């Protein structure tokens, strides 16, 4: 992949692109046709980013130099006006995969994509958007070449409806993502079996015996901006690039007891994602969130039994301690179309009486946004009950120890079955959705080596009178518990409670590699947030010591790319699908993950297959040789 940008960009962006797959050639911006034709013939880029028409002679020379390789033009077109209420941001709307630019076809079979940055937006907004489109084009062509498919001039139509499937499917893992996928496949006519090494989630065993879905707090949230990308989005954002190098006490994420070479490589993989690519990733994550939101609405409408008595709460109040952060967040939520209302600090206290006694500096204001929360343990129980009633077979306490293949055991070859502690299981299809703690499968499935653990911590307080009615997202810049979710729900006894989850604690490849002192830093940060927002409840449970009785943590599967992983491997009678590494977005994106799995089993392409491809970052940061021989 090679992208040549002829549009002038800022020195900071140009410097960040040096020695990468993007070559800045502002000297070609006003070049005549002959000069530009010679340059593209020498450079041989896959994509040319420009803000000017590209002549026939340039296209002819370029196509002749490239042979059959894919190529495209991405043209930045000046906006005639912006979107009211969203100045200063390039995120004009929350993207969906349907809103990807559609190409015209220029002479010599060269597609042309156009992007229109927001008028009055940030410097380089057009270049960032154009680079995102260019990278997506190149990724689609890589996928098509690997699959042996023809290369259309435009992006394929997303989200086709698969035919009703028939066959057997073994779901390996019973976290919320795989349970949602199992329900979707069962509804579509597959004969589904679920196996999981942990106990039945309905058994209410100690939280330490479960994975992140059942072992963490009984709370999950959907908003349109879940699962943000955490890489630096600008060349001068050094804090984001070094977040894994610092412990929580220094506002970092490192909670490990010891370091390993494997962990160091994972950090290097995180740090090699440049700002332009991080922005592309973030846009794609938001696009998948939008699609997932559409599917959540369908689930809520067509499967109401799954959401009965699970403390379903609509609309989320986002609180911000820093006024500048509040203003930026307001612009962002407006831009993605999520804002319902915005409040000053005083209005928050007036409209939400549960927050009236919060500390004076607890929040500068808030934004009420579209979204919802549930008690996820109860939701899992409803899914399992419904699946079991429909004839789905459930096997808990059953570990998959080996992926059986017809190859030589090196992670290659067609999957023929899986070997469990009770013997082999043979199915048409397999869907693996593991957590962060499965070292045996990591050794057998190379893509899982991209997954590390990032823990989050939980505490529970009573939802006392006046009770909080809306779940919260709380942003405290420069704090150990910088991002906290406060979810309205109930405990095991049915009493109304607030479940507070926060913290990012990187464990490395080993989810048990946790320094208890660093873990305590995160728990203490959550306690401080509880004290700040709910001083009466904090005192009623006995302060910091009382909160210790409710605290727990779960380890979320995380990737260095901050994208999920989606891989399809051939099985003897179907497909072996791996879906993993969704960091904080597994629940939020569960419906669209289920959709992507259903498409994979039918052999139909889905955008997630490209966006979460395990080699996406490798392809995007691989530096080609300029002037390479054909």
N, C-alpha and C positions, 0 to 999 in steps of 0.2 A: 504494500500500500504506500503510495506517495501522493501527497496533496501539495500543489503549488498555489500560493496566494499572491496575486498581483495587486490586491487592494492595499493601500497604505494602512498600517496599523501602528499602535502606540509602541514606543521603544520597549516598554515593559513586556508587552505581549510578544513582540518580535524576539526579544532575548529569551523568553520562556520557550519559544519554538525552536531555538537553535539546536542543531544536532538531533532533530527528531524526524518524524515522518512528514512533517509539514515544513515546507520551504517557503520563506517569505522573499518574494522578488518584486518589491515595489518599483524597481527600476523598469519593470515591464508594464507598469500601469498605463503609461501613455505611449508605449512603443508602437511603431507601425506594424502592419500585418506581416511583413517579411521578417522583421526581428522577432516577433512573437512566435511565428511559425518555426523559425530556427531554434528558438529556446525550448519549445515544447518537444521538438524533435530530439533535442539533446537530453533534456531532463527526463522525458518520457513519464510524466505523472499519470496517475489513474484519474485524478480529479483536478480541474482547474477552477479556482475561485476568483471571480472577477466582478466588476460592476459595469462592464461594458459589453456590447455585442461582440461575438467572436466570429471572424470572417471565414469564408469557405476555404481559403488557402491554408489558414491555420488549422482548421479541422482536417483537411486532406493530409497535410504533413504529419499531423499528430496521429491520425488513424494509421497511416503508412508506417510510422515508427513503432506503433504499439502492436501491429498485427491483430490478433484476435483477442487481445487483453481488453478487459472492460475499462471504459473511460466515460467521464461525464463532466459537464460544466455546471457549476453552481453560481448563479448570478445574484448579487445583492442589488435590490431595487429600492430606491428611496421611498419612504412612506409619505403618503399625503397627509397623514395626521395620526395622532396617537389614540389611545384608549382612555377615556375620562377616568380619573381616579387612580391611574396607575403610572404616574410619571417616574422616570428614573429607573426603570427596570426593563430588561429584555424579555421577561416572561409575560407576554401580552395576554395569554390565556393558558389555562392548563392544557397541555397537549394531549391528544389521543392519537392512536396509531392511524386513525382515519384522517387526521389532519396533517399527515406527512405530505410534503410538497409532491405534486404530481408532475411528471416530466412531459415536456414537449419533446419531439424528436428532431434534432438538427440534421443537416446533411451528414452523410457518412455514418449513419446509425449512432449518433452521439446524443444522449439524453441531456436535456437542459432543465435544471431545477432552479426555481427562483425563491428567494427569501426576502421578507420585508421587515426590517427591524423597526421597533417603535420610534417614532419621531421624538427627538428630545431625550432619548434614552442614554444609557451609559456609553462611554467611549468603547469602541470595538464591539458593540452589540451585534452589528451585522456580521462581522468576521466570526464571532463565536457561534452564531446561528448557522452560518454557512459551513463552518467546520463540522458541526454536528450532523448536518445533512450529508456532507461529503463522507464522513466516517461511516454513517449508516449505509450509504450506497455501496461503499467498498466491502462492508461486512456482508451485505446481502449477496454480493457477487462471489465472495469467498465461499459462502454457504452453498450457493448454486453450483459452483465449480466442484466442491467436495462431493455434492450429491449427484453430480453428472447431469444436472438439469440445464435446460436452455437458459440463456440470460435475457430476460425481457428488458425492454427499454425503460419500464416504469416499475415502481414497487408493486409486488403482488397484492391483490385485494386481501385485506386482513379480515380475520374472524369469519371465515366461511363456516357454515354449519355442517359438522360431520354427519355422515349417515349413522343411523342407529347401529351400534356395535353389538356383536355377539362373540362370546368367547370367555375364557376364564382369566381372572386377574388376581395376582397375589400382591397385596399391599404390605410392604415391609416398613413398619413404623406406624404408630397410632397417635401421633401428634395432631394438632388441629388442622394442619395443612393436608395430611394424608387422609384424615377422617372426612374432610370436605370433599376431597378428590374421590374417595371411596363412595360417598353418597351420590356424587354426580355420575360416576360410572355405573353404579347399581341402577340408578334411575334411567340410564341410557341403555340398559339391557345386558350389561356384563354380569357374569357370575363371579362375585367378589369374595375373597377371603382376606382377613387381616391378621397379621402376626406382629407381636411386639415383645421385646425382652422384658419390659417392665410389667408390673401388675396392672390389672384392669383399672382404668382411671376412676371407675365408679366405686372401687373398693376402699377409697379414702385411706390408703396406707401412708406412712410417713413421707413427707415431701421429698426427702433425700433419695427415695427409691424410684423417682420419676424423672422424665426429661423436662425440658423447659415449659412445655404447654401445661402439664399437670403439676409440675414441681414448683413453678413460680406462683405469683399471686393469681387469685381467681378473677382476673381482669384482663380484658383486651379492648383495643380501641381501633376504630377506623376513622381516619380523616384523609383528605385528598393530598396531604403533604407528609404522610408517613414514609418511613424508610428512606429518609434523605441520604444523599451521598455526603460523606464526611471528609472528602479530599479538599485540598485548597482549591478555591474557585478563582483565585487571582494570583498573579505571580508573587505578590508581596505577603501572602498569608503563610508565614513561617510556623505559626502555632499549630495549624492543622497538620502540617507535614511532620511535626515532631511529637504528635499526641501520644504515640506508642513508646516514646523514649522517656516519659516522665511518669512518676507515680501519682495517684489521686491527690495526695497532699500538695503537689505542685501542679494541679489541674491537668494531669495526664491520665492515661488509661492503664498503665502497667501495674498489675497486681501480682505478678509472678514471683515465686520463691527463687527460681533459678532460670538462667538463660540457656538457650540451645542454638545451634547453628541453623536448624530448621526455622526457629522463630525469627532469627535475624533475616533470613531470606524472605520470610513473609512480610516483614516491615519494609524491606527493599522493594518488594512487589507493590506495596501500598504507595510508597513514595515515588514510584516511577510513573504514576498516573498524572499527566500534566493538567493544568487548569482547564484548557479547552476541552479535553476529553472528560474531565469530571463534570463539566457543565452538560456535555452531551449525555453522560450517564444519568445525571439528575433529571434532565428532561424526559428521558425514556422511563425512568422510575415513576415520574409523575403521570406520564401517559398510561402506564400500566395501572396505576392507582385509579385513574379516571375510568378505565375499562372495568376494573374490579368494582368500583362504586356502582356502575351500571348493573353488574351481575349481582351485587349484594341486594340491590333493590328487587331484582327478580327472585332471589332466594327468599327474601322477607315476604314477598307477595305470594309465592307459590308453595313455600314450605313453612307455613306459619307454626306448625307443631314443633319445629326445631327452636323457636324463639319464645316459646311459652314459658313463663316463670323463670327467665334467665336474667332478670334485671336489665332488660333492654332499655337504654336511655339515649334519646336522640339529642343532638346538638351539643357541642363541646365549647366551653368557655376557656379561651387561651389567655393567660395572665402573663404580664411582662413587668419585671422589676425596673428595667432601664428604659427611660423615655425614648431614646433613640432606637432601641430594639423594638419597642412598641410601634413606633412610626414605620419602621422598615417592614415589620410583620404585617401591619395593616395594609401596606401597599401590596405585599405579596399575596395575602389572602384575598384582597380585592382582585388582583390580577388573575388568580386561578379560579375565581368565581365562587369561593367558599364562604365569603362574609355574609352573615345574617344581620349583625349589628356590632357597633363599636361603642365602648364606654370609657369614660374617664375613671380615675381611681375612686372618686366619690360616688359615681354612678354605679360602679361595681358593688360597693358596700350597700347602696340603697336597694338595688335590684336583686342582690343575692345576699340575704340577711345572714346566712351562715358565715360569710366573710366579713361581717361588720366589725368584729373584734380583732381582725388581723392587725399585725404591727403596721405602724404608719408608713414604713418604707417597704411593705411587702409587695406592692405592685403599683405601677404608675397608671395602669389601666388594663383593659382587656378587649378581646375580639371574640364574639360568639360566631362559631363556624359550623358548617354542616359536618355531620359525622355521627357516630354512635359508639356506645360501649356496651359490653355484656359481661356477665360472670362466665368466664370461659370454661371453668370446670363443669358448670351446669350445662353449658352448650355442648361440650364433649359428651356428657352423659345423654343428652337428648339425641345427638347423632348416633351414638352407640345403640341406644334403645330402638331407634327407628330402623337402623341397619339390621339389628338382630331380629326384629319383628318381621323384616322383609326377607329373611332367609340367609343373610350374610353370616358366614362363619367367622368366629372370633377366637383367637388363640393368644392368650397372654402368658407371660413368663416363658416364652419360646424364642430363643435367640437364633438368628441366622448367622452361621459361622463361616460359611463358604459360598461363594458364587461359582457354580459349576459351569465350566466352559468346554468347548471341544478343541480349544487350542492347547498351548504348552504351559498354561498357568501363569503367564506373565502379564495378565491384565488384558490380553487380546483374545479374540475368538468369540464365536457365537455362544450366547448364554443358553445352557440346556436345562438349568434348574438351580435350586438353592439347597444347601445342606444345613439343616437345623439340628439342634440338640436331640430332637426326636426322629431324625432321619431326613431323607430327601423329599423336596416338594417340587412337583413339576406342573407348570401352568403355561397358558399361551403367552400371557403378558405378565410383567413384573413392574411395580412402581415403588421405588426406594426413596423414602424421605427421612433421612437420619438426622439426629441431633449432632451435637458437638462431641459426643462421647461414644465413639464406635471405632476403636483403633484397628480391629481385625478387618473391617470392611474398608477402612482407609488404605490398608496395605494392598487390597485386592482391586480397588477401583481408584485409579490415579486421580480422577477429578476431585475426589473427597480430600485429597491432600491440600487443596486450596482452602479448606475450612479450618479456622481457628475458633477459639471460644472467647466471647465477651460477656461477662456476667452482668446481671442487673440485680438490684436489691429491692426488698419489699418490707413494708411495715403496715400494720392495720390499726386504725383508731375507730372509736364509736362515732357514728354520724348522729351527733346529739342535736337537740332542739335549739335553735331553728335548723332543721336538717338541710344539707346541701342537696339540690335536686338535679344539677347538671354536673357531669364529670369535667375535670379540669386538665389543662396542660399548663405547666408552670415553668417559665423561663427565667433563670437567674444567671446572668452572665458573670463569669469569673468565680463561680461557686462549684464545689465538688459535685453537688446534685444539680447541675446546670439545667437539665431537662427532666421534669418530673411529671408523671401522670397520676392524677388523683381520681380514682374510679368509684362511683357510687354503686354499692352492692349490699350483700348480706354475707354473714359468716355461716359456718356449718350449723349453728343453732338457729339460724333465721333472723338474727338481730341485724339491724341496719348498721353498716360500717362504711368507712372510706379506706380503700386500699391504695397506698402510696408506693409507686414504683419509680426508681431512678437509678442512675449510675451506669458508667461504662468501665468495666474492669477486664482488661485483656489478660487472658490466661495462657496465651500461646496455643500450641497444638494440643497440649494436655489440659483438659478442663478442670483437673484436680490440682494444677500447679498454682495454688493460691496462697499468698502471704496473708495470714490472718490480720496482721496489723494494717495492711493496706485495705483489706476488706472492711475493717472497722472504720476507716476513714470515710468510706462511702455510706455505711450505715449511720455514722454520725452526721453526715451531710443531709441525709433524709430526715433524721430527727430534727435538725435545725429548720428544715422546710416546714415540718409539721408544727413546730413551736411558733414559727413566723405566721402561718396562715390560720392555725386552729389552736390558739393558746389554751382555751378551756379544755378541749379534748386532750391536749398534751398533758395538762396537769392531772386530768381525771384518770389517766392510765398510769400515773406515777413518773411522768417525765421520761428522761433518757433510759433509766433502768427499766421502767415499765414497758417501753417499746421493744426492749431486747427480747421480751417473751413472745413477740409476734414476728420478729424479723426472720427472713429467709432470703435465699438468693437462687437464681437459676442461671445457667450458662447457655447463651444463645449462639447458634452457629453463624459465623461471620466470615466474609471473604475479604481479601486485600483489595479487590476491585470495588467493594461495597455493592456489587450486583449479586443477585441470586445466581444459582447455577442450574442449568437445564441441559441434560445430555440424553440422547437416545442411542442405545446400543442394540444391535441385532440379537434377537432371541430365536430359538429354533422355530417356534410357531408364531412369533409376533415381535414384540419390542420389550426391552428392558430400559425403563425410564428412570433417570436419577434427577431429583429436584431437591436442592439443598441450599444452605448458606443464605437465608433470607434476612439475616440480622434482625432489625426491629420490625420487619414488615411481613412476617409469615402470615399472621392473622389477617392483616389488611389486604394482602394480595391473594389469599387462599382461593377465592372464586376464580380469578384469572389464571392461577396456577392449575387449578382443576381443568379449566377450559383448554389450556395448553397441553396437558397430559392427554385429554380426550382426543385432541387433534393429532398428537403424536401416535397414538394407538391406531388411528385411522390412516396414517401416512399423509396427513394434510399439514401444510406449513402454518405456523402461528408466529406472530412477531416475537413472542418470548423465546422461541427457539434460536433466534438470531441475537436478541438483546442480552440473553443470559447464557450465551454460548461460552463454554469454559475457556476457549482460546481467544475471546474477543480482545482482551487487553494485549495479549501477545501479538495479535495481528496489528493492533492499532499503534503499538510503540516499537514494532520491529522497524529498524532503519534500513531501507533499501540502498543499494549502491547506485548512486547517480550515474547516468550514462551507461547503465548496465547493458550487456549484450543480449540480444534476443535469442 
